[in-house]
Amino acid sequence: MPSQYVVLQYGNVMTGEYLNIAVYSYDMDEEKPKVYSKFLENWARVNAAFGGVRDGIFEDILDHWLKKIETKEALKEAIKNSNSPYSSLLFTEPRASLTAGETLAEEMAKTFLVE
């Protein structure tokens, strides 16, 4: 079944350096609105690059917004909201796959999320 995935990146707006922090995937079938996600588990690399990323504000954004994205509509809205030259959060362009959306996030995390 055709599906797509996007990678969420966190970084420094001033230097243009970003690291991957999550992968979202979904099936292209309109009858299946569910989004699947996989986030970094070990933030040491991100903290080393950007210093103290897991602060209270970022924890709130992560736990109350980014980890709660469960539908394609919510993902589209998140992509739209982070599409700014001043955002520390960037989503890549959607990329196609023939793997089912349910397993795609986990598979792509092995490639894109460096623990």
C-alpha positions as CSV (number, residue, x, y, z in Angstrom):
1,M,0.0,0.0,0.0
2,P,1.5,3.4,-0.9
3,S,2.4,5.6,2.0
4,Q,4.5,8.6,2.9
5,Y,6.7,9.8,5.7
6,V,8.1,13.1,6.9
7,V,11.1,13.6,9.2
8,L,10.9,16.2,12.0
9,Q,14.1,18.1,12.6
10,Y,15.1,20.4,15.5
11,G,17.9,22.9,15.1
12,N,19.5,26.3,15.2
13,V,17.8,28.9,13.0
14,M,20.9,31.1,13.0
15,T,23.4,28.5,11.8
16,G,21.0,26.4,9.8
17,E,22.1,23.2,11.5
18,Y,19.3,20.6,12.2
19,L,19.1,17.1,13.6
20,N,16.4,14.6,13.1
21,I,14.2,14.0,16.1
22,A,11.1,12.2,14.8
23,V,9.6,10.4,11.9
24,Y,5.8,10.4,11.0
25,S,4.2,8.1,8.5
26,Y,0.8,7.6,7.0
27,D,-1.0,5.6,4.3
28,M,-2.0,7.5,1.2
29,D,-5.5,6.0,1.3
30,E,-8.0,8.7,2.3
31,E,-10.0,6.1,4.3
32,K,-7.0,5.8,6.6
33,P,-6.4,9.1,8.4
34,K,-4.1,7.7,11.1
35,V,-0.5,9.0,11.5
36,Y,2.2,6.8,13.1
37,S,5.3,8.3,14.7
38,K,8.6,7.4,16.3
39,F,10.7,9.9,18.3
40,L,14.2,9.9,19.6
41,E,14.7,8.1,22.8
42,N,18.2,9.3,23.6
43,W,18.5,13.0,23.4
44,A,22.2,13.2,24.3
45,R,23.3,14.0,20.7
46,V,20.8,16.7,20.3
47,N,21.6,18.2,23.7
48,A,25.3,18.1,22.9
49,A,24.7,19.9,19.6
50,F,22.2,22.6,20.8
51,G,22.6,22.5,24.6
52,G,19.8,21.8,27.0
53,V,17.1,21.1,24.4
54,R,14.9,19.1,26.8
55,D,13.9,22.1,28.9
56,G,10.3,22.8,30.2
57,I,9.1,24.7,27.1
58,F,10.4,22.1,24.7
59,E,9.0,19.3,26.8
60,D,5.6,20.9,26.6
61,I,5.8,21.3,22.8
62,L,6.9,17.7,22.5
63,D,4.4,16.1,24.9
64,H,1.4,18.3,24.3
65,W,1.7,18.9,20.5
66,L,4.2,16.9,18.5
67,K,3.6,13.5,20.2
68,K,-0.2,14.0,19.9
69,I,-0.2,14.2,16.2
70,E,-2.4,11.3,15.2
71,T,-4.2,12.3,12.0
72,K,-3.1,13.5,8.6
73,E,-5.0,16.7,9.1
74,A,-3.1,17.4,12.4
75,L,0.2,16.6,10.7
76,K,-0.6,19.0,7.8
77,E,-1.4,21.7,10.3
78,A,1.8,21.1,12.2
79,I,3.8,21.3,9.0
80,K,2.1,24.6,8.1
81,N,2.6,26.1,11.6
82,S,6.3,25.2,11.6
83,N,6.9,26.5,8.0
84,S,8.7,29.7,9.0
85,P,12.3,30.9,8.7
86,Y,12.3,31.5,12.4
87,S,11.2,28.0,13.5
88,S,13.5,25.6,15.3
89,L,11.3,22.8,14.1
90,L,11.3,21.8,10.4
91,F,9.5,19.0,8.6
92,T,11.0,17.5,5.5
93,E,8.9,17.2,2.3
94,P,6.8,14.1,2.3
95,R,8.6,11.1,0.7
96,A,6.9,8.1,-0.9
97,S,7.1,4.4,0.1
98,L,5.4,1.2,-0.7
99,T,5.6,0.0,2.9
100,A,2.5,0.2,5.0
101,G,2.3,3.4,7.1
102,E,1.9,1.4,10.3
103,T,5.4,0.0,10.0
104,L,7.0,2.7,8.0
105,A,7.8,5.1,10.9
106,E,9.6,2.4,12.8
107,E,11.6,1.4,9.7
108,M,12.5,4.9,8.7
109,A,13.5,5.7,12.3
110,K,16.3,3.2,11.9
111,T,17.7,5.3,9.0
112,F,16.9,8.8,10.2
113,L,17.0,8.8,14.0
114,V,20.6,8.5,15.3
115,E,20.5,7.8,19.0
